[in-house]
């Protein structure tokens, strides 16, 4: 069996790859592993379970709840809420683990399971591996001690989760948003209620799109992976800025008043300067991944800030932040972690803090984002290849070396197997967009031929 866990939980086509049986079994295994790891500390364990609006989340939630309760875990079911809300509630309610059912930005047929440990933190690789091992043992018939009678878990709905999370967002917002008109694209996802409520309470004039989830339309031509509707709405309504989330709202991308995209690197740059000004940027350091635009690195150097780079995945950004005590980190894709206020990427919090900076400075988002100049970057996803052979193919290694020599010091190449999808990502940066495009396409062709 290949590794079930990717860079952000377990994902697959719901009811094909990710079945009710798998969800139940993983939940039982997670309960056992976390208990063995000392998480439960001798008391009756509790779990927080939430989901995004996907139709498949309904039966997968039932399977997860059944698995946890059968293993003796009491379950607080919080319903449809963003991933960062589930993480936050896991922490503030003192739960022993949290479970979020979502495939984030993926299309509706997919779904996924993310586990959080006590405090609302994502699990380390070794715990995920242990969960897989225990799941496989149970699947192949290894007996486990099943509680009976009063020992089984109890299940109840926790209706206060929405208000608890929104109140938290209001408590950490640095300043009010009066005078701003903001368009919010909720991707028909988990933040369709939370985000508009938070921005309105903060004082902004709010226009919403993509805020009518029906279980089937999540990420469908909207949200952070499809910014066209948001750009049009910002221009139509004369808004100061637009904010886009993905299906589970752990991401935030933005659009300025002229309809120009502001990506995760630019958002990080804006927040880094704001936090330094407030004395909150510990070590004058920002953590980002190797996918960050070279322009972001140059901007941080120019501003006298340090940049630490990690492997791709917000979990690796978070690990570095926790290990060294840094306060801000994130990804170009819009996962931004403000560690003093969240244990994972939080799209609503990020959007609020970005809007707060616009309101506090009186500057436009375009002016603030101008702190960095994005170098041309081409990303090509190559599907239907053996992504496990990226590091072992001699032909591919030779092609990468040739490309790096051609680009010299003015660009770079990055090949990365996707952690959540069956494809290889080819990323090329160069001072000239046409050169970047040509080199990226050439490498994508080699990936297809060498790994197909």
LUMKEKE-436485 format. One record per residue (C-alpha): residue number from 1; residue in one letter; x, y negated, z negated. Coordinates in Angstrom, 2 decimals. Example, Ala and Ser with C-alpha at 12.3 -4.5 7.8 and 13.67 -1.06 7.14 Angstrom:
<rs>
[r 1 "A" [12.30 4.50 -7.80]],
[r 2 "S" [13.67 1.06 -7.14]],
</rs>
This chain:
<rs>
[r 1 "X" [0.00 0.00 0.00]],
[r 2 "X" [1.36 -3.44 0.95]],
[r 3 "X" [1.46 -6.18 -1.65]],
[r 4 "X" [-2.06 -7.44 -2.32]],
[r 5 "X" [-1.07 -10.79 -3.77]],
[r 6 "X" [0.07 -13.53 -1.39]],
[r 7 "X" [1.29 -17.01 -2.25]],
[r 8 "X" [-2.11 -17.93 -3.67]],
[r 9 "X" [-3.93 -14.88 -4.97]],
[r 10 "X" [-5.54 -12.03 -3.03]],
[r 11 "X" [-7.29 -12.95 0.23]],
[r 12 "X" [-8.97 -11.23 3.12]],
[r 13 "X" [-12.18 -10.87 5.05]],
[r 14 "X" [-14.92 -10.48 2.46]],
[r 15 "X" [-16.53 -7.04 2.39]],
[r 16 "X" [-13.89 -5.71 4.79]],
[r 17 "X" [-10.48 -6.39 3.23]],
[r 18 "X" [-11.74 -7.89 -0.01]],
[r 19 "X" [-14.50 -5.56 -1.15]],
[r 20 "X" [-16.61 -5.46 -4.28]],
[r 21 "X" [-14.70 -2.33 -5.32]],
[r 22 "X" [-11.35 -4.12 -4.96]],
[r 23 "X" [-12.60 -7.17 -6.87]],
[r 24 "X" [-13.90 -5.01 -9.70]],
[r 25 "X" [-10.74 -2.93 -9.87]],
[r 26 "X" [-8.42 -5.93 -9.86]],
[r 27 "X" [-10.43 -7.55 -12.63]],
[r 28 "X" [-10.16 -4.46 -14.82]],
[r 29 "X" [-6.43 -4.27 -14.12]],
[r 30 "X" [-5.96 -7.97 -14.88]],
[r 31 "X" [-7.71 -7.58 -18.21]],
[r 32 "X" [-5.45 -4.68 -19.15]],
[r 33 "X" [-2.22 -6.31 -17.99]],
[r 34 "X" [-2.86 -9.61 -19.71]],
[r 35 "X" [-3.77 -7.78 -22.90]],
[r 36 "X" [-0.52 -5.82 -22.75]],
[r 37 "X" [1.37 -9.07 -22.14]],
[r 38 "X" [0.12 -10.35 -25.49]],
[r 39 "X" [-2.28 -12.86 -24.01]],
[r 40 "X" [-5.22 -11.67 -26.08]],
[r 41 "X" [-3.31 -11.70 -29.37]],
[r 42 "X" [-5.58 -9.22 -31.11]],
[r 43 "X" [-8.88 -11.06 -30.68]],
[r 44 "X" [-11.84 -10.38 -28.45]],
[r 45 "X" [-10.79 -11.72 -25.03]],
[r 46 "X" [-12.72 -14.30 -23.02]],
[r 47 "X" [-12.58 -15.14 -19.31]],
[r 48 "X" [-13.82 -18.13 -17.29]],
[r 49 "X" [-15.14 -17.15 -13.84]],
[r 50 "X" [-15.94 -19.66 -11.07]],
[r 51 "X" [-16.32 -19.65 -7.31]],
[r 52 "X" [-16.70 -21.78 -4.21]],
[r 53 "X" [-20.03 -21.77 -2.30]],
[r 54 "X" [-19.24 -18.95 0.17]],
[r 55 "X" [-22.08 -16.46 0.49]],
[r 56 "X" [-19.67 -13.61 -0.23]],
[r 57 "X" [-18.75 -15.24 -3.52]],
[r 58 "X" [-22.11 -14.21 -4.89]],
[r 59 "X" [-21.46 -10.47 -4.74]],
[r 60 "X" [-17.75 -10.82 -5.47]],
[r 61 "X" [-18.53 -12.84 -8.58]],
[r 62 "X" [-20.86 -10.05 -9.72]],
[r 63 "X" [-18.09 -7.49 -9.17]],
[r 64 "X" [-15.49 -9.52 -11.06]],
[r 65 "X" [-17.85 -10.13 -13.97]],
[r 66 "X" [-18.71 -6.43 -14.08]],
[r 67 "X" [-15.06 -5.44 -14.09]],
[r 68 "X" [-14.10 -7.84 -16.85]],
[r 69 "X" [-17.09 -6.96 -19.04]],
[r 70 "X" [-16.47 -3.24 -18.57]],
[r 71 "X" [-12.94 -3.80 -19.89]],
[r 72 "X" [-14.25 -5.52 -23.01]],
[r 73 "X" [-13.84 -9.13 -21.90]],
[r 74 "X" [-16.52 -11.72 -22.66]],
[r 75 "X" [-17.28 -13.80 -19.56]],
[r 76 "X" [-18.19 -17.48 -19.25]],
[r 77 "X" [-19.66 -17.87 -15.78]],
[r 78 "X" [-19.27 -21.51 -14.63]],
[r 79 "X" [-20.72 -21.14 -11.11]],
[r 80 "X" [-19.59 -23.29 -8.17]],
[r 81 "X" [-16.73 -25.53 -9.26]],
[r 82 "X" [-13.30 -26.44 -7.81]],
[r 83 "X" [-10.29 -24.27 -8.52]],
[r 84 "X" [-8.67 -26.97 -10.71]],
[r 85 "X" [-11.89 -27.19 -12.72]],
[r 86 "X" [-11.72 -23.45 -13.46]],
[r 87 "X" [-8.06 -23.83 -14.44]],
[r 88 "X" [-8.89 -26.81 -16.68]],
[r 89 "X" [-11.79 -25.02 -18.36]],
[r 90 "X" [-9.65 -21.93 -18.93]],
[r 91 "X" [-7.31 -24.16 -20.91]],
[r 92 "X" [-9.69 -26.37 -22.86]],
[r 93 "X" [-12.04 -23.52 -23.78]],
[r 94 "X" [-9.15 -21.42 -25.08]],
[r 95 "X" [-9.99 -18.58 -22.68]],
[r 96 "X" [-7.52 -15.77 -22.20]],
[r 97 "X" [-7.79 -15.76 -18.43]],
[r 98 "X" [-9.61 -17.48 -15.61]],
[r 99 "X" [-10.78 -16.14 -12.26]],
[r 100 "X" [-11.56 -18.24 -9.19]],
[r 101 "X" [-13.22 -16.74 -6.13]],
[r 102 "X" [-12.21 -18.75 -3.07]],
[r 103 "X" [-10.23 -18.54 0.14]],
[r 104 "X" [-9.44 -22.25 -0.08]],
[r 105 "X" [-9.12 -23.72 3.44]],
[r 106 "X" [-9.75 -20.41 5.25]],
[r 107 "X" [-12.84 -19.88 7.39]],
[r 108 "X" [-16.11 -18.76 5.80]],
[r 109 "X" [-15.80 -14.97 6.43]],
[r 110 "X" [-12.69 -14.87 4.20]],
[r 111 "X" [-12.64 -14.95 0.44]],
[r 112 "X" [-10.05 -14.57 -2.28]],
[r 113 "X" [-9.36 -14.02 -5.97]],
[r 114 "X" [-7.06 -16.23 -8.01]],
[r 115 "X" [-6.19 -15.37 -11.61]],
[r 116 "X" [-5.17 -17.86 -14.28]],
[r 117 "X" [-3.45 -17.01 -17.54]],
[r 118 "X" [-4.19 -18.64 -20.88]],
[r 119 "X" [-3.82 -22.40 -20.59]],
[r 120 "X" [-5.00 -22.38 -16.98]],
[r 121 "X" [-1.66 -21.45 -15.41]],
[r 122 "X" [-1.21 -19.28 -12.33]],
[r 123 "X" [0.31 -15.88 -12.96]],
[r 124 "X" [4.01 -15.21 -12.45]],
[r 125 "X" [5.04 -12.73 -9.76]],
[r 126 "X" [5.87 -10.01 -12.29]],
[r 127 "X" [2.38 -10.13 -13.79]],
[r 128 "X" [0.78 -9.98 -10.36]],
[r 129 "X" [2.95 -6.97 -9.52]],
[r 130 "X" [1.90 -5.31 -12.76]],
[r 131 "X" [-1.78 -5.94 -12.00]],
[r 132 "X" [-1.32 -4.31 -8.61]],
[r 133 "X" [0.42 -1.34 -10.21]],
[r 134 "X" [-2.32 -0.81 -12.80]],
[r 135 "X" [-5.01 -1.25 -10.15]],
[r 136 "X" [-3.39 1.44 -8.01]],
[r 137 "X" [-3.11 3.79 -11.01]],
[r 138 "X" [-6.81 3.39 -11.73]],
[r 139 "X" [-7.71 3.75 -8.05]],
[r 140 "X" [-5.94 7.08 -7.85]],
[r 141 "X" [-7.70 8.45 -10.91]],
[r 142 "X" [-5.58 7.50 -13.93]],
[r 143 "X" [-7.92 7.39 -16.96]],
[r 144 "X" [-8.33 4.26 -19.06]],
[r 145 "X" [-10.05 3.74 -22.38]],
[r 146 "X" [-13.46 2.25 -21.65]],
[r 147 "X" [-15.16 0.35 -24.49]],
[r 148 "X" [-18.70 1.36 -25.39]],
[r 149 "X" [-21.47 -0.01 -27.52]],
[r 150 "X" [-20.61 -3.38 -29.02]],
[r 151 "X" [-17.15 -3.15 -27.46]],
[r 152 "X" [-18.27 -4.07 -23.95]],
[r 153 "X" [-17.94 -7.66 -22.81]],
[r 154 "X" [-20.86 -10.08 -22.95]],
[r 155 "X" [-21.75 -12.43 -20.09]],
[r 156 "X" [-23.28 -15.90 -20.27]],
[r 157 "X" [-23.54 -18.94 -18.05]],
[r 158 "X" [-21.51 -21.95 -19.18]],
[r 159 "X" [-23.49 -24.91 -17.86]],
[r 160 "X" [-21.30 -27.57 -19.48]],
[r 161 "X" [-18.38 -26.93 -17.12]],
[r 162 "X" [-19.35 -29.65 -14.61]],
[r 163 "X" [-19.61 -32.39 -17.22]],
[r 164 "X" [-16.50 -31.25 -19.09]],
[r 165 "X" [-14.41 -31.45 -15.93]],
[r 166 "X" [-15.76 -34.81 -14.71]],
[r 167 "X" [-15.25 -36.30 -18.18]],
[r 168 "X" [-11.63 -35.11 -18.06]],
[r 169 "X" [-11.09 -36.84 -14.69]],
[r 170 "X" [-12.50 -40.09 -16.05]],
[r 171 "X" [-10.32 -39.88 -19.15]],
[r 172 "X" [-7.05 -39.66 -17.21]],
[r 173 "X" [-7.85 -42.17 -14.43]],
[r 174 "X" [-5.34 -45.06 -14.78]],
[r 175 "X" [-7.76 -47.82 -13.72]],
[r 176 "X" [-11.21 -48.42 -12.29]],
[r 177 "X" [-12.11 -48.40 -8.59]],
[r 178 "X" [-14.53 -51.33 -8.37]],
[r 179 "X" [-14.37 -53.11 -5.03]],
[r 180 "X" [-13.37 -50.02 -3.04]],
[r 181 "X" [-15.52 -48.26 -0.47]],
[r 182 "X" [-14.45 -44.63 -0.14]],
[r 183 "X" [-15.62 -41.91 2.25]],
[r 184 "X" [-15.39 -38.39 0.80]],
[r 185 "X" [-15.32 -35.26 2.98]],
[r 186 "X" [-16.12 -32.34 0.71]],
[r 187 "X" [-15.71 -29.58 3.35]],
[r 188 "X" [-19.12 -28.21 2.28]],
[r 189 "X" [-17.08 -26.69 -0.51]],
[r 190 "X" [-16.65 -26.43 -4.26]],
[r 191 "X" [-16.31 -30.18 -4.93]],
[r 192 "X" [-19.52 -31.22 -3.15]],
[r 193 "X" [-21.04 -32.35 -6.47]],
[r 194 "X" [-17.97 -33.05 -8.59]],
[r 195 "X" [-15.99 -35.40 -6.36]],
[r 196 "X" [-18.78 -37.85 -5.42]],
[r 197 "X" [-19.87 -37.99 -9.06]],
[r 198 "X" [-16.34 -38.73 -10.25]],
[r 199 "X" [-15.68 -41.48 -7.70]],
[r 200 "X" [-19.05 -43.08 -8.40]],
[r 201 "X" [-18.46 -43.06 -12.17]],
[r 202 "X" [-15.06 -44.65 -11.53]],
[r 203 "X" [-16.79 -47.59 -9.87]],
[r 204 "X" [-16.22 -46.92 -6.16]],
[r 205 "X" [-18.85 -47.34 -3.47]],
[r 206 "X" [-19.12 -43.79 -2.17]],
[r 207 "X" [-20.09 -42.40 1.22]],
[r 208 "X" [-20.14 -38.61 1.45]],
[r 209 "X" [-19.91 -36.22 4.37]],
[r 210 "X" [-19.57 -32.44 4.33]],
[r 211 "X" [-21.39 -32.30 0.99]],
[r 212 "X" [-24.25 -29.92 1.80]],
[r 213 "X" [-22.89 -26.40 1.28]],
[r 214 "X" [-25.20 -23.58 2.31]],
[r 215 "X" [-22.80 -20.67 1.77]],
[r 216 "X" [-21.98 -20.41 5.48]],
[r 217 "X" [-20.63 -23.85 6.50]],
[r 218 "X" [-17.58 -24.19 4.24]],
[r 219 "X" [-14.59 -25.73 6.12]],
[r 220 "X" [-16.63 -25.63 9.34]],
[r 221 "X" [-15.17 -28.49 11.38]],
[r 222 "X" [-14.71 -30.64 8.30]],
[r 223 "X" [-12.52 -31.09 5.24]],
[r 224 "X" [-8.77 -31.37 4.94]],
[r 225 "X" [-8.10 -29.06 7.91]],
[r 226 "X" [-10.38 -31.02 10.29]],
[r 227 "X" [-10.00 -34.77 9.70]],
[r 228 "X" [-11.83 -35.98 12.81]],
[r 229 "X" [-15.19 -36.49 11.08]],
[r 230 "X" [-13.58 -38.32 8.17]],
[r 231 "X" [-11.64 -40.65 10.45]],
[r 232 "X" [-14.82 -41.52 12.36]],
[r 233 "X" [-16.81 -42.07 9.15]],
[r 234 "X" [-14.16 -44.39 7.66]],
[r 235 "X" [-14.27 -46.55 10.78]],
[r 236 "X" [-18.07 -46.43 11.01]],
[r 237 "X" [-18.60 -47.55 7.41]],
[r 238 "X" [-15.68 -49.98 7.23]],
[r 239 "X" [-14.28 -48.08 4.25]],
[r 240 "X" [-11.01 -48.85 2.52]],
[r 241 "X" [-9.94 -45.22 2.67]],
[r 242 "X" [-11.18 -41.68 3.13]],
[r 243 "X" [-10.46 -38.58 1.05]],
[r 244 "X" [-10.71 -35.01 2.34]],
[r 245 "X" [-10.73 -31.84 0.28]],
[r 246 "X" [-10.53 -28.19 1.27]],
[r 247 "X" [-12.99 -25.47 0.32]],
[r 248 "X" [-11.89 -25.09 -3.29]],
[r 249 "X" [-10.74 -28.72 -3.69]],
[r 250 "X" [-7.20 -28.08 -4.84]],
[r 251 "X" [-6.00 -30.15 -1.87]],
[r 252 "X" [-6.33 -33.80 -0.94]],
[r 253 "X" [-5.49 -35.52 2.33]],
[r 254 "X" [-6.40 -39.12 3.07]],
[r 255 "X" [-7.25 -41.51 5.89]],
[r 256 "X" [-6.47 -45.23 5.81]],
[r 257 "X" [-8.88 -48.01 6.84]],
[r 258 "X" [-7.71 -47.79 10.46]],
[r 259 "X" [-8.37 -44.05 10.63]],
[r 260 "X" [-4.75 -42.95 10.36]],
[r 261 "X" [-3.95 -39.75 8.48]],
[r 262 "X" [-2.07 -39.98 5.18]],
[r 263 "X" [-0.62 -36.55 4.42]],
[r 264 "X" [0.54 -34.91 1.22]],
[r 265 "X" [4.11 -36.20 1.53]],
[r 266 "X" [2.88 -39.79 1.81]],
[r 267 "X" [0.48 -39.32 -1.09]],
[r 268 "X" [3.33 -37.95 -3.20]],
[r 269 "X" [5.47 -40.96 -2.29]],
[r 270 "X" [2.72 -43.42 -3.29]],
[r 271 "X" [2.04 -41.65 -6.59]],
[r 272 "X" [5.75 -41.30 -7.35]],
[r 273 "X" [6.26 -45.06 -7.22]],
[r 274 "X" [3.10 -45.65 -9.26]],
[r 275 "X" [4.17 -43.18 -11.93]],
[r 276 "X" [7.70 -44.59 -12.08]],
[r 277 "X" [6.22 -48.06 -12.58]],
[r 278 "X" [4.09 -46.67 -15.43]],
[r 279 "X" [7.06 -44.86 -16.99]],
[r 280 "X" [5.43 -41.48 -16.36]],
[r 281 "X" [7.80 -40.04 -13.72]],
[r 282 "X" [10.08 -37.99 -15.92]],
[r 283 "X" [13.65 -37.82 -14.71]],
[r 284 "X" [12.71 -40.08 -11.79]],
[r 285 "X" [12.17 -36.79 -9.98]],
[r 286 "X" [9.58 -35.42 -7.57]],
[r 287 "X" [9.27 -31.71 -6.72]],
[r 288 "X" [8.28 -30.72 -3.18]],
[r 289 "X" [8.74 -27.76 -0.83]],
[r 290 "X" [11.05 -27.10 2.09]],
[r 291 "X" [8.13 -27.97 4.39]],
[r 292 "X" [8.21 -31.62 3.32]],
[r 293 "X" [8.92 -34.05 6.12]],
[r 294 "X" [12.51 -35.23 6.36]],
[r 295 "X" [11.14 -38.76 6.20]],
[r 296 "X" [9.88 -38.06 2.66]],
[r 297 "X" [13.36 -37.06 1.53]],
[r 298 "X" [14.86 -40.20 3.07]],
[r 299 "X" [12.22 -42.39 1.43]],
[r 300 "X" [12.86 -40.91 -2.01]],
[r 301 "X" [16.60 -41.47 -1.59]],
[r 302 "X" [16.01 -45.07 -0.54]],
[r 303 "X" [13.81 -45.68 -3.59]],
[r 304 "X" [16.39 -44.16 -5.94]],
[r 305 "X" [14.27 -41.13 -6.80]],
[r 306 "X" [15.44 -37.54 -7.00]],
[r 307 "X" [13.90 -34.77 -4.91]],
[r 308 "X" [13.88 -31.09 -5.90]],
[r 309 "X" [12.75 -28.69 -3.15]],
[r 310 "X" [11.26 -25.22 -3.63]],
[r 311 "X" [9.87 -22.38 -1.55]],
[r 312 "X" [6.49 -22.99 0.09]],
[r 313 "X" [3.55 -22.61 -2.27]],
[r 314 "X" [2.27 -24.86 -5.02]],
[r 315 "X" [2.96 -22.08 -7.54]],
[r 316 "X" [6.70 -22.47 -6.87]],
[r 317 "X" [6.44 -26.23 -7.18]],
[r 318 "X" [4.69 -25.75 -10.49]],
[r 319 "X" [7.29 -23.26 -11.75]],
[r 320 "X" [10.07 -25.78 -11.09]],
[r 321 "X" [8.11 -28.57 -12.74]],
[r 322 "X" [7.45 -26.53 -15.86]],
[r 323 "X" [11.02 -25.24 -16.08]],
[r 324 "X" [12.59 -28.69 -15.92]],
[r 325 "X" [9.83 -30.85 -17.38]],
[r 326 "X" [9.02 -32.83 -14.24]],
[r 327 "X" [5.69 -34.65 -14.01]],
[r 328 "X" [4.88 -34.81 -10.28]],
[r 329 "X" [5.13 -32.36 -7.41]],
[r 330 "X" [3.28 -31.10 -4.39]],
[r 331 "X" [3.10 -30.05 -0.78]],
[r 332 "X" [2.66 -31.76 2.57]],
[r 333 "X" [-0.63 -29.85 2.89]],
[r 334 "X" [-2.11 -31.92 0.07]],
[r 335 "X" [-1.55 -29.76 -3.00]],
[r 336 "X" [-0.47 -32.38 -5.53]],
[r 337 "X" [0.22 -31.50 -9.16]],
[r 338 "X" [0.23 -34.15 -11.88]],
[r 339 "X" [1.38 -31.91 -14.69]],
[r 340 "X" [0.37 -34.19 -17.55]],
[r 341 "X" [-3.26 -33.90 -16.44]],
[r 342 "X" [-3.58 -30.61 -14.51]],
[r 343 "X" [-2.02 -27.15 -14.34]],
[r 344 "X" [-2.55 -26.74 -10.61]],
[r 345 "X" [-3.16 -28.82 -7.50]],
[r 346 "X" [-6.26 -30.97 -8.03]],
[r 347 "X" [-7.71 -32.64 -4.95]],
[r 348 "X" [-10.26 -34.76 -6.79]],
[r 349 "X" [-7.73 -36.00 -9.34]],
[r 350 "X" [-5.23 -36.75 -6.57]],
[r 351 "X" [-7.82 -38.70 -4.58]],
[r 352 "X" [-8.83 -40.69 -7.66]],
[r 353 "X" [-5.23 -41.56 -8.50]],
[r 354 "X" [-4.51 -42.59 -4.91]],
[r 355 "X" [-7.60 -44.82 -4.82]],
[r 356 "X" [-6.66 -46.22 -8.23]],
[r 357 "X" [-3.28 -47.28 -6.85]],
[r 358 "X" [-5.00 -49.09 -3.96]],
[r 359 "X" [-7.32 -50.85 -6.42]],
[r 360 "X" [-4.54 -51.75 -8.87]],
[r 361 "X" [-2.14 -53.20 -6.30]],
[r 362 "X" [-4.63 -54.84 -3.98]],
[r 363 "X" [-2.65 -53.36 -1.09]],
[r 364 "X" [-4.13 -51.30 1.69]],
[r 365 "X" [-3.49 -47.56 1.78]],
[r 366 "X" [-1.60 -48.09 5.04]],
[r 367 "X" [0.78 -50.52 3.31]],
[r 368 "X" [1.32 -48.18 0.38]],
[r 369 "X" [1.87 -45.13 2.59]],
[r 370 "X" [4.38 -47.14 4.65]],
[r 371 "X" [6.97 -46.44 1.96]],
[r 372 "X" [7.93 -43.46 4.11]],
[r 373 "X" [8.17 -42.94 7.85]],
[r 374 "X" [7.17 -39.49 9.02]],
[r 375 "X" [9.64 -38.00 11.48]],
[r 376 "X" [7.97 -36.12 14.34]],
[r 377 "X" [7.13 -32.64 13.13]],
[r 378 "X" [5.69 -29.82 15.21]],
[r 379 "X" [4.11 -26.79 13.55]],
[r 380 "X" [3.11 -23.76 15.65]],
[r 381 "X" [1.37 -20.75 14.12]],
[r 382 "X" [2.26 -17.51 15.92]],
[r 383 "X" [-0.36 -14.80 15.21]],
[r 384 "X" [-0.31 -11.03 15.74]],
[r 385 "X" [3.36 -10.50 14.93]],
[r 386 "X" [5.27 -8.45 12.36]],
[r 387 "X" [5.98 -11.27 9.92]],
[r 388 "X" [8.03 -8.97 7.68]],
[r 389 "X" [10.83 -8.94 10.31]],
[r 390 "X" [11.43 -12.71 10.39]],
[r 391 "X" [14.69 -12.39 8.46]],
[r 392 "X" [15.97 -9.24 10.19]],
[r 393 "X" [15.54 -9.96 13.90]],
[r 394 "X" [18.88 -10.66 15.57]],
[r 395 "X" [17.28 -12.28 18.61]],
[r 396 "X" [15.30 -14.65 16.39]],
[r 397 "X" [18.35 -15.55 14.30]],
[r 398 "X" [20.31 -16.40 17.45]],
[r 399 "X" [17.48 -18.59 18.75]],
[r 400 "X" [17.27 -20.47 15.45]],
[r 401 "X" [21.03 -21.07 15.43]],
[r 402 "X" [20.90 -22.45 18.96]],
[r 403 "X" [17.99 -24.74 18.06]],
[r 404 "X" [19.77 -26.07 14.98]],
[r 405 "X" [22.86 -26.84 17.02]],
[r 406 "X" [20.75 -28.71 19.56]],
[r 407 "X" [19.01 -30.81 16.89]],
[r 408 "X" [22.14 -31.55 14.88]],
[r 409 "X" [21.72 -33.83 11.87]],
[r 410 "X" [18.63 -35.54 13.29]],
[r 411 "X" [16.28 -32.61 12.78]],
[r 412 "X" [15.72 -29.18 11.30]],
[r 413 "X" [14.06 -25.81 11.88]],
[r 414 "X" [12.01 -23.71 9.48]],
[r 415 "X" [10.47 -20.29 10.18]],
[r 416 "X" [8.16 -18.94 7.51]],
[r 417 "X" [5.86 -15.94 7.28]],
[r 418 "X" [2.45 -17.09 6.05]],
[r 419 "X" [1.63 -15.96 2.54]],
[r 420 "X" [-2.12 -15.97 3.18]],
[r 421 "X" [-2.56 -15.09 6.87]],
[r 422 "X" [-1.05 -12.55 9.36]],
[r 423 "X" [1.16 -15.02 11.23]],
[r 424 "X" [4.54 -16.76 11.34]],
[r 425 "X" [4.80 -20.54 11.10]],
[r 426 "X" [7.39 -22.29 13.28]],
[r 427 "X" [8.20 -25.81 12.13]],
[r 428 "X" [10.59 -28.16 13.96]],
[r 429 "X" [11.46 -31.77 13.09]],
[r 430 "X" [13.38 -34.12 15.36]],
[r 431 "X" [13.82 -37.82 15.92]],
[r 432 "X" [12.02 -37.44 19.27]],
[r 433 "X" [8.57 -35.84 19.44]],
[r 434 "X" [9.13 -34.29 22.86]],
[r 435 "X" [12.34 -32.63 21.74]],
[r 436 "X" [10.59 -31.30 18.63]],
[r 437 "X" [7.74 -29.93 20.74]],
[r 438 "X" [10.05 -28.27 23.26]],
[r 439 "X" [12.24 -26.63 20.62]],
[r 440 "X" [9.22 -25.44 18.62]],
[r 441 "X" [7.55 -23.89 21.66]],
[r 442 "X" [10.77 -22.17 22.67]],
[r 443 "X" [11.13 -20.67 19.18]],
[r 444 "X" [7.46 -19.68 19.07]],
[r 445 "X" [7.96 -17.77 22.34]],
[r 446 "X" [10.95 -15.93 20.84]],
[r 447 "X" [8.94 -15.09 17.71]],
[r 448 "X" [6.18 -13.64 19.88]],
[r 449 "X" [8.56 -11.55 22.01]],
[r 450 "X" [10.89 -10.44 19.20]],
[r 451 "X" [8.26 -9.69 16.55]],
[r 452 "X" [5.18 -8.87 18.62]],
</rs>
